[in-house]
Structure formats: C-alpha cells, structure tokens
Amino acid sequence: MHGFDETTERILRRASEYVRERLTIDPVPLDHRGIAAELDRDAPSLIGDGPTDPDIVFDQYERVLGPAVISVDSPRFLSFIPAAPTKASMLFDMVVSASSLNGTSWLESAGAIHAENHVLRVVADLAGLPATAGGVFLSGGSAGNLSALTVARDVARHRRGDRARMRILASEQTHSSVANTARILDCDIVTVPAVDSRMVGAEVERVIASDEDPSTFCAVVATAGTTNAGIVDDLVGVGEVARKHGLWFHVDAAYGGAALLSRRISARFAGIDRVDSMIVDPHKWLFAPLDCAILLYREPRLAKGVHTQNASYLDSIHVDDSEWNPTDYAYHLTRRARGLAMWFSLATHGIDAYRDAVDRALDVATHAAERIVSTPYLELVREPDLSVVMFRRRGWDERRYTRWSEQLLADGIGFVLPSRWDGEPILRLAIVHPGTSEAIIDEILGTLAHAPT
C-alpha cells in the first residue's frame, strides 16, 4: 500500500486527469443534492476484505458521488457563506497533501510554519496589530473562537485568583459557535441588545453597568461581518468599553475580515486594531481551500500559557522557546499545514489581485441591492454592509420560498436557500466569488417574477 507500484501509477494517472478536468471547468456547475435512497442504489459499498480495482472506485466517485455534492466553489452557490479557492491554492493544496506535512511544531515543519507566518503577518498588518502579534492556522472559525475564548476565560480567572464561572458578552447576531464555545467552557452568554442589529459600545457599557457582578465578565465578542446579514459591529465603541473594564476583546471576522483588503470599505473595520484576538476564515472570502481559518492574538504569550501541552514525549519541541509551535496557540496538537495553500496563492497572485477580487464581490452585491430596490415584486431588507444581500419576495410565504429554492437548484441556476430575519422568512445572497456576475444575479432575481408551481 505504501510503495509506488503499478496500482499507484494508475491512480495517479486517473487522479491527474480528474483534477485537470475539474480545474478547467468554467463555470463550475452546482451539481445537486444527494438522495439517500439513490446513493444506496447507485453507490453500494466497495470496501471489502480484498482490493477493488481503483478504476471501479474512481468511476463510482466520478459518476455518482461527486455529482451528489453541491459545488461550494460555483459562482452560483450563494447560500451560507460560499468558498472560491483560486486554482493556484487548490493545486498547492495537492502538494501539501502529497508531502504529508505535520504542522504541529517548528521541529517537524519549520519551513511550512515560516511560510504560514508570512501570511499571518499580512493579515495582522491589515488589521493594524502590533509587530508582536501572531497566531495560527486552524480548521475553521468555530475552532478559532473556542481557542481564543479559552484564553480569555483563563486570563480572567488568573486575574481574579479563582475559578469562578465566567461570562461572555455577545449579541443576538453573534455566530452560533460562540454559544457552543460558552457551553464547552462552562461559561454563560450575556446578550447585549443590538441597535439596528449591530452591537454598539454604549449598549455594552449599559449592560456591564447594570450587572450585579461585572467582575465575572471575561470577554466581549464583536462581529465584523455577521453570517446571516454581513453586519459589522461598532468595533471602536465596543473596543473602548472592553479596554475600560479590562475585558478580553475578541472579534469574529470569519467571513467579513477579507474586506480589510477592500480599497473602498476597509474603514468600516475601524477599531479592529484594538482586539486581543480575532479570527478570519481564508476558506470563505480569501480564496483558500476548505478548511482554513486564521486566529491572531495581540499577545501570543498569553495563548501559549494556556494552550501549551506538556508531556514527556513533547519535551523535544519545547527546548528552544524562540521557536514558533502552532500547537501552543490553539486547543489542537496534530495539525495540517493548511495555511500553505493560501501562502502559495497570495505570493503567486499578489495582494492587489486579492483586493480586486474582494471589491468585485462588493460591486456585485451593490448591483443586487439596486436591482432588488428597482423591482416591484422584491423588497430589500436592509442595505448591505458587505456582500450579503437580504431581501423578500412580496406576497410569498416560507413554503413558496422553499419550493422556489428547490427548483432553482434543480435547474442549475443557483443555490439560494431561505433564511429568517426578525422571525420572518427571507432570501439572502452571499456573494464572495469574483465569477458571480451581474448577469447571474439578474437571472436568479428574474425567476422570482412568478410563483413556483
């Protein structure tokens, strides 16, 4: 199994052909949702005690399994938060996989970590963080929020000198992973009422001032680009209140942080330079393959004091304290060097190309909003902060939205799922792919003219 034999040669040839064909498809089709009964029928298990011809296995994937996966990198994928990895990043991700890199420690992967740290520095500079800031690549925003808020909790407990149950300030628009993190950490969430769906410093101050025991607050979590609506919180105001009360200031910029690159709207992120920690997901709007997230700390030493794992078999990686061990900055140990694909693409294309791609998505979002406003049967829910556009089809209920969405996907026109805003069903377009054109948006909106049959 581990030698390069005739079977491996056949697999390499088949895989190379598939990858070439997949990368040259333009545009990438959506494909379709998988149906369990059909997959049971058309893709029976090929796993047995003995070998199966690799062509048979590959045929099953290419013919049945692959098309039953909705392509998140299609320019018509406009639900959740899409991905739009560059071809360069996907190809280099293959190199990383073939190299079998373990990005746990400097001892094992100094070259890979050195390159990843160059990317971390670019993002830290965009956010205005000091030269001493640093962090780590990990799997996603949920892992980043968990790792950062673990540090926030432990730093607060250390200052108190006890193990009191701590609390985290967040808004109703904060990502669901923060509430999940709080449960894991045995912390409570205190919800800060939003002002026009945005967390603002004055409301954070009011909640703290009216609380019976504010000493148990350990962190305040603001969002720079909420998942559902793309809203950027009042980072300046929230950051000032956090500093005043000695709270850890964490910003979830998993989706929206890419807009720090924008030539037009980066000013909306004023105040992000005050964070104690922040996350950005390159696998969303920074054009890296899944799964890839960045976690940055203002003072990495605090994270290192919390996350460093001590065991006799790990002593060798902690001999030189100047070496950068990614395992010291998040809850993980073994780690794929998932930042290398972004490093290669960013170095190959240059930062300006990334700026152009981010601004392109913003242009298309502006077009979508304007088209919605000018269409009598549509209603814009709110002006977009970033590249998420929320809207209604006048006179439709949730059932009609769902039937329309299913037909849109079946026709290969778009993947647009219903969402909710203020308890009411709506539609939303999450635009990050630079290949999502005004024509695609117009085509999708045009299908809303008539009720689904």
C-alpha positions as CSV (number, residue, x, y, z in Angstrom):
1,M,0.0,0.0,0.0
2,H,2.9,2.4,0.7
3,G,5.1,1.7,-2.3
4,F,4.8,3.4,-5.7
5,D,3.7,0.4,-7.7
6,E,1.7,-0.2,-10.8
7,T,-1.6,0.4,-9.0
8,T,-0.3,3.7,-7.6
9,E,0.7,4.7,-11.1
10,R,-2.8,4.0,-12.4
11,I,-4.4,6.0,-9.5
12,L,-2.0,8.9,-10.2
13,R,-2.9,9.0,-13.8
14,R,-6.6,8.8,-13.1
15,A,-6.5,11.4,-10.4
16,S,-4.4,13.8,-12.5
17,E,-6.9,13.5,-15.4
18,Y,-9.8,14.2,-13.0
19,V,-8.1,17.2,-11.4
20,R,-7.2,18.7,-14.7
21,E,-10.8,18.3,-15.9
22,R,-12.2,19.7,-12.7
23,L,-10.0,22.7,-12.6
24,T,-10.7,23.6,-16.2
25,I,-14.5,23.5,-15.9
26,D,-15.7,27.1,-16.4
27,P,-18.0,27.9,-14.8
28,V,-18.2,25.2,-12.1
29,P,-21.7,23.6,-12.1
30,L,-23.7,23.4,-9.0
31,D,-24.4,19.7,-9.3
32,H,-27.2,18.5,-7.0
33,R,-28.3,17.4,-3.6
34,G,-27.8,13.7,-2.8
35,I,-30.7,11.5,-2.0
36,A,-30.0,8.6,0.4
37,A,-32.1,6.0,-1.4
38,E,-30.5,6.8,-4.8
39,L,-27.0,6.7,-3.3
40,D,-27.7,3.4,-1.6
41,R,-28.8,2.0,-5.0
42,D,-26.1,3.6,-7.2
43,A,-23.1,3.6,-4.9
44,P,-23.0,0.4,-2.9
45,S,-20.1,-0.1,-0.6
46,L,-16.8,-1.0,-2.4
47,I,-15.0,-1.7,0.9
48,G,-14.2,-5.4,1.5
49,D,-11.5,-7.7,2.8
50,G,-9.8,-7.7,-0.5
51,P,-8.8,-5.0,-3.0
52,T,-11.2,-3.3,-5.5
53,D,-9.9,-2.2,-8.9
54,P,-9.1,1.6,-8.5
55,D,-10.8,2.4,-11.8
56,I,-14.0,0.9,-10.4
57,V,-13.7,3.0,-7.2
58,F,-12.8,6.2,-9.2
59,D,-15.8,5.5,-11.5
60,Q,-18.1,5.4,-8.6
61,Y,-16.8,8.8,-7.3
62,E,-16.8,10.5,-10.7
63,R,-20.2,9.1,-11.8
64,V,-22.2,9.1,-8.6
65,L,-20.6,10.5,-5.5
66,G,-19.1,13.7,-6.9
67,P,-22.2,15.0,-8.6
68,A,-24.1,14.4,-5.4
69,V,-22.1,17.2,-3.7
70,I,-23.2,20.8,-4.3
71,S,-20.1,22.7,-5.5
72,V,-19.3,25.4,-3.0
73,D,-16.9,27.0,-5.4
74,S,-19.6,27.5,-8.1
75,P,-20.3,31.2,-8.8
76,R,-24.0,30.3,-8.5
77,F,-23.5,29.0,-4.9
78,L,-25.0,31.9,-2.9
79,S,-26.1,30.3,0.4
80,F,-24.4,30.0,3.8
81,I,-21.0,31.6,3.1
82,P,-19.5,30.2,-0.1
83,A,-15.9,29.4,-1.0
84,A,-14.0,30.5,-4.0
85,P,-10.5,29.0,-3.8
86,T,-8.0,30.1,-6.5
87,K,-6.8,27.4,-8.9
88,A,-3.3,28.0,-7.5
89,S,-4.4,27.4,-3.9
90,M,-6.1,24.2,-4.9
91,L,-3.2,22.9,-6.8
92,F,-0.7,23.7,-4.0
93,D,-3.1,22.0,-1.5
94,M,-2.4,18.8,-3.5
95,V,1.3,19.4,-3.0
96,V,0.7,19.8,0.8
97,S,-1.3,16.6,0.9
98,A,1.3,14.7,-1.1
99,S,4.1,16.0,1.2
100,S,2.4,14.6,4.3
101,L,3.3,17.6,6.4
102,N,2.6,17.7,10.1
103,G,2.4,21.3,11.0
104,T,2.4,20.8,14.8
105,S,5.8,22.1,15.7
106,W,8.7,24.0,14.5
107,L,10.9,20.9,15.0
108,E,8.9,19.0,12.4
109,S,7.8,21.7,10.0
110,A,9.9,24.8,10.3
111,G,9.7,25.7,6.6
112,A,5.9,25.3,6.4
113,I,5.4,27.3,9.6
114,H,7.7,30.0,8.4
115,A,5.7,30.4,5.2
116,E,2.4,30.4,7.1
117,N,3.7,33.1,9.5
118,H,4.2,35.3,6.4
119,V,0.5,35.1,5.7
120,L,-0.4,35.7,9.3
121,R,1.7,38.8,9.2
122,V,-0.1,40.1,6.2
123,V,-3.5,39.7,7.9
124,A,-2.2,41.2,11.2
125,D,-0.9,44.2,9.3
126,L,-4.2,44.7,7.6
127,A,-5.9,44.7,11.0
128,G,-3.3,47.2,12.4
129,L,-2.0,44.8,15.0
130,P,1.5,45.3,16.5
131,A,4.6,43.5,15.2
132,T,4.5,41.2,18.2
133,A,1.1,39.8,17.2
134,G,0.9,36.2,16.0
135,G,-1.2,33.2,15.8
136,V,-2.0,30.0,14.0
137,F,-3.9,28.4,11.1
138,L,-6.6,26.0,12.2
139,S,-9.7,24.3,10.7
140,G,-12.4,26.9,10.9
141,G,-13.9,29.9,12.8
142,S,-15.5,27.6,15.4
143,A,-12.1,26.2,16.4
144,G,-10.7,29.7,16.4
145,N,-13.5,31.1,18.6
146,L,-13.1,28.2,21.0
147,S,-9.3,28.6,21.3
148,A,-9.4,32.4,21.7
149,L,-12.2,32.4,24.3
150,T,-10.5,29.7,26.3
151,V,-7.6,32.1,26.7
152,A,-9.9,34.9,27.6
153,R,-11.6,32.8,30.3
154,D,-8.3,31.6,31.8
155,V,-6.7,35.1,31.7
156,A,-9.7,36.5,33.6
157,R,-9.7,33.6,36.1
158,H,-6.0,34.2,36.7
159,R,-6.6,37.9,37.4
160,R,-9.4,37.1,39.8
161,G,-7.3,34.4,41.5
162,D,-10.2,31.9,41.5
163,R,-12.1,29.6,39.2
164,A,-15.4,31.5,39.1
165,R,-17.9,30.7,36.4
166,M,-17.2,33.4,33.8
167,R,-19.5,35.1,31.4
168,I,-19.1,36.3,27.8
169,L,-20.8,39.4,26.3
170,A,-22.2,38.8,22.8
171,S,-25.1,40.0,20.7
172,E,-28.0,38.0,19.1
173,Q,-26.2,38.2,15.8
174,T,-23.0,36.6,17.2
175,H,-22.2,33.3,15.4
176,S,-23.7,30.2,16.9
177,S,-20.2,28.8,17.6
178,V,-19.7,31.4,20.4
179,A,-22.7,30.0,22.3
180,N,-21.4,26.5,21.7
181,T,-18.0,27.6,22.9
182,A,-19.5,29.0,26.1
183,R,-21.2,25.7,26.8
184,I,-17.9,23.8,26.3
185,L,-16.1,26.3,28.6
186,D,-18.8,26.2,31.2
187,C,-19.4,29.9,30.7
188,D,-22.6,31.9,30.3
189,I,-23.6,34.1,27.5
190,V,-25.0,37.6,28.3
191,T,-26.8,39.0,25.4
192,V,-26.2,42.7,24.6
193,P,-29.3,44.2,22.9
194,A,-28.5,45.3,19.4
195,V,-29.1,48.8,17.9
196,D,-30.3,48.3,14.3
197,S,-29.0,44.8,14.5
198,R,-25.5,46.0,15.5
199,M,-23.6,45.6,18.7
200,V,-22.6,49.1,19.9
201,G,-20.3,50.2,22.7
202,A,-23.0,52.2,24.6
203,E,-25.2,49.1,25.0
204,V,-22.2,47.0,26.1
205,E,-21.4,49.7,28.7
206,R,-25.1,49.8,29.9
207,V,-25.2,46.0,30.4
208,I,-22.0,46.0,32.3
209,A,-23.0,49.0,34.5
210,S,-26.4,47.4,35.4
211,D,-24.9,44.0,36.3
212,E,-24.7,42.8,39.9
213,D,-21.3,41.2,39.5
214,P,-19.4,42.5,36.4
215,S,-16.2,41.0,37.7
216,T,-17.3,37.7,36.2
217,F,-17.3,39.0,32.6
218,C,-14.3,37.7,30.9
219,A,-14.8,38.7,27.2
220,V,-16.8,40.7,24.8
221,V,-17.3,39.2,21.3
222,A,-18.0,41.6,18.4
223,T,-18.5,40.6,14.8
224,A,-17.0,42.0,11.7
225,G,-19.5,40.6,9.1
226,T,-22.3,38.6,10.7
227,T,-23.0,35.4,8.9
228,N,-26.7,35.9,8.1
229,A,-26.6,39.7,7.3
230,G,-22.9,40.7,6.9
231,I,-23.2,43.4,9.6
232,V,-20.1,45.0,11.0
233,D,-20.4,45.9,14.7
234,D,-19.3,49.1,16.3
235,L,-15.7,47.9,16.8
236,V,-14.4,51.3,18.0
237,G,-17.1,51.6,20.7
238,V,-17.0,48.0,21.8
239,G,-13.2,48.0,21.9
240,E,-13.2,51.1,24.1
241,V,-15.6,49.6,26.6
242,A,-13.7,46.4,26.7
243,R,-10.4,48.2,27.4
244,K,-12.1,50.4,30.1
245,H,-13.3,47.3,32.0
246,G,-10.3,45.1,31.4
247,L,-12.3,42.6,29.2
248,W,-10.8,40.5,26.5
249,F,-11.9,41.9,23.2
250,H,-12.4,39.2,20.6
251,V,-13.6,39.9,17.0
252,D,-15.2,37.2,14.9
253,A,-14.3,38.3,11.3
254,A,-14.5,34.8,9.9
255,Y,-16.5,36.0,6.8
256,G,-16.1,39.7,6.8
257,G,-12.4,40.1,7.6
258,A,-11.5,39.7,4.0
259,A,-13.0,43.2,3.3
260,L,-10.0,44.7,5.2
261,L,-8.5,44.3,1.7
262,S,-11.1,46.5,0.1
263,R,-10.0,49.8,-1.4
264,R,-13.5,51.2,-0.7
265,I,-14.9,50.0,2.6
266,S,-11.9,48.9,4.8
267,A,-12.7,51.9,7.0
268,R,-15.8,50.1,8.3
269,F,-13.4,47.9,10.3
270,A,-12.0,50.9,12.4
271,G,-11.3,49.6,15.9
272,I,-10.3,46.1,14.9
273,D,-6.7,47.1,15.8
274,R,-7.8,47.1,19.5
275,V,-8.5,43.4,19.6
276,D,-6.9,40.9,21.9
277,S,-7.8,38.2,19.4
278,M,-9.6,37.8,16.1
279,I,-10.4,35.2,13.5
280,V,-10.6,35.3,9.7
281,D,-11.5,32.3,7.5
282,P,-9.5,32.3,4.3
283,H,-11.7,29.4,3.1
284,K,-14.5,31.9,2.8
285,W,-13.7,35.3,1.1
286,L,-9.9,35.0,1.0
287,F,-9.9,32.3,-1.7
288,A,-8.3,29.4,0.1
289,P,-9.4,25.8,0.0
290,L,-11.5,24.3,2.8
291,D,-10.7,24.0,5.6
292,C,-8.7,27.0,6.6
293,A,-9.0,29.6,9.4
294,I,-6.7,32.2,10.9
295,L,-6.5,33.0,14.6
296,L,-4.5,36.0,15.7
297,Y,-3.5,37.2,19.2
298,R,-2.3,40.6,20.2
299,E,-0.1,38.9,22.9
300,P,0.6,35.4,21.8
301,R,2.4,34.6,25.0
302,L,-1.0,34.6,26.8
303,A,-2.3,31.9,24.5
304,K,0.9,30.0,24.8
305,G,0.5,29.9,28.6
306,V,-3.0,28.4,28.2
307,H,-2.7,26.1,25.2
308,T,0.8,24.6,25.5
309,Q,0.5,20.8,26.1
310,N,3.0,19.3,28.5
311,A,4.0,15.6,28.2
312,S,7.3,13.8,28.2
313,Y,7.0,12.9,24.5
314,L,6.6,16.6,23.7
315,D,9.6,17.9,25.6
316,S,11.7,17.9,22.4
317,I,9.5,20.6,20.8
318,H,9.8,22.9,23.7
319,V,13.6,23.1,24.1
320,D,14.0,26.4,22.3
321,D,11.4,28.9,23.5
322,S,12.0,31.2,20.5
323,E,10.7,28.5,18.1
324,W,7.1,29.0,16.9
325,N,5.0,25.9,17.6
326,P,1.4,26.2,16.2
327,T,0.2,23.7,18.8
328,D,0.8,26.3,21.5
329,Y,-1.8,28.7,20.3
330,A,-5.0,26.7,20.0
331,Y,-6.5,23.6,21.5
332,H,-5.2,21.2,18.9
333,L,-2.0,19.2,18.8
334,T,-1.6,17.4,15.4
335,R,-2.3,20.0,12.7
336,R,-2.3,20.0,8.9
337,A,-0.2,22.9,7.4
338,R,-3.4,24.3,5.9
339,G,-2.0,27.8,5.5
340,L,0.5,26.8,2.8
341,A,-2.1,26.8,0.0
342,M,-3.0,30.4,0.8
343,W,0.7,31.4,1.1
344,F,1.4,30.0,-2.4
345,S,-1.7,31.7,-4.0
346,L,-1.1,35.0,-2.2
347,A,2.6,35.0,-3.2
348,T,1.8,34.0,-6.8
349,H,-1.0,36.4,-7.5
350,G,-0.1,39.3,-5.2
351,I,-2.2,41.3,-2.7
352,D,-3.6,43.7,-5.3
353,A,-5.3,40.8,-7.1
354,Y,-7.0,39.8,-3.9
355,R,-8.1,43.4,-3.4
356,D,-9.6,43.4,-6.9
357,A,-11.5,40.1,-6.2
358,V,-12.9,41.3,-2.9
359,D,-14.0,44.6,-4.4
360,R,-15.6,42.7,-7.3
361,A,-17.9,40.8,-4.9
362,L,-18.8,44.1,-3.3
363,D,-19.7,45.6,-6.7
364,V,-22.0,42.7,-7.5
365,A,-23.6,43.0,-4.1
366,T,-24.3,46.6,-4.7
367,H,-25.8,45.7,-8.1
368,A,-28.0,43.1,-6.5
369,A,-29.3,45.6,-3.9
370,E,-30.0,48.2,-6.6
371,R,-31.8,45.6,-8.8
372,I,-34.0,44.5,-5.8
373,V,-34.9,48.1,-4.9
374,S,-36.0,48.7,-8.5
375,T,-38.0,45.6,-8.9
376,P,-41.7,46.0,-7.8
377,Y,-42.2,42.4,-6.5
378,L,-39.0,42.5,-4.4
379,E,-38.1,44.3,-1.2
380,L,-34.6,44.9,0.2
381,V,-34.5,44.0,3.9
382,R,-31.5,46.4,4.7
383,E,-28.6,48.0,2.8
384,P,-25.7,45.5,2.8
385,D,-22.7,46.3,4.9
386,L,-20.6,43.9,3.0
387,S,-21.5,41.3,0.3
388,V,-24.6,39.6,1.9
389,V,-27.9,40.9,0.4
390,M,-31.1,40.1,2.3
391,F,-34.4,40.6,0.6
392,R,-38.1,39.5,0.3
393,R,-40.3,38.4,-2.5
394,R,-43.5,40.3,-1.8
395,G,-46.5,38.1,-1.0
396,W,-44.6,34.9,-0.6
397,D,-44.5,32.6,2.5
398,E,-41.9,30.1,3.6
399,R,-43.4,27.3,1.5
400,R,-43.1,29.3,-1.7
401,Y,-39.5,30.3,-0.8
402,T,-38.6,26.6,-0.3
403,R,-40.3,25.4,-3.5
404,W,-38.6,28.2,-5.5
405,S,-35.2,27.4,-3.9
406,E,-35.5,23.7,-4.7
407,Q,-36.5,24.4,-8.3
408,L,-33.6,26.9,-8.7
409,L,-31.1,24.3,-7.7
410,A,-32.7,21.6,-9.8
411,D,-32.5,23.9,-12.9
412,G,-28.8,24.6,-12.1
413,I,-29.5,28.4,-11.9
414,G,-28.5,29.0,-8.3
415,F,-28.2,27.7,-4.8
416,V,-30.2,30.2,-2.7
417,L,-31.7,28.9,0.5
418,P,-34.3,30.7,2.5
419,S,-33.3,32.3,5.8
420,R,-35.0,34.3,8.5
421,W,-34.8,37.9,9.7
422,D,-36.8,39.2,12.7
423,G,-38.7,36.0,12.7
424,E,-39.9,36.3,9.1
425,P,-38.7,34.2,6.1
426,I,-36.4,35.9,3.6
427,L,-33.9,35.2,0.9
428,R,-30.3,36.1,1.0
429,L,-27.4,36.2,-1.5
430,A,-24.0,35.6,-0.1
431,I,-21.6,36.8,-2.8
432,V,-17.9,36.1,-2.5
433,H,-16.9,34.5,-5.8
434,P,-15.5,37.0,-8.3
435,G,-17.1,34.9,-11.0
436,T,-20.6,35.7,-9.7
437,S,-21.7,38.2,-12.3
438,E,-24.4,40.8,-12.5
439,A,-26.0,38.6,-15.2
440,I,-26.2,35.6,-12.8
441,I,-27.8,37.8,-10.2
442,D,-30.3,39.2,-12.7
443,E,-31.1,35.7,-13.9
444,I,-31.8,34.5,-10.3
445,L,-33.9,37.5,-9.4
446,G,-35.9,37.2,-12.6
447,T,-37.1,33.7,-11.7
448,L,-38.9,35.3,-8.7
449,A,-41.4,37.1,-11.0
450,H,-43.9,34.2,-10.8
451,A,-44.9,31.9,-8.1
452,P,-43.5,28.3,-8.2
453,T,-45.8,25.7,-9.5
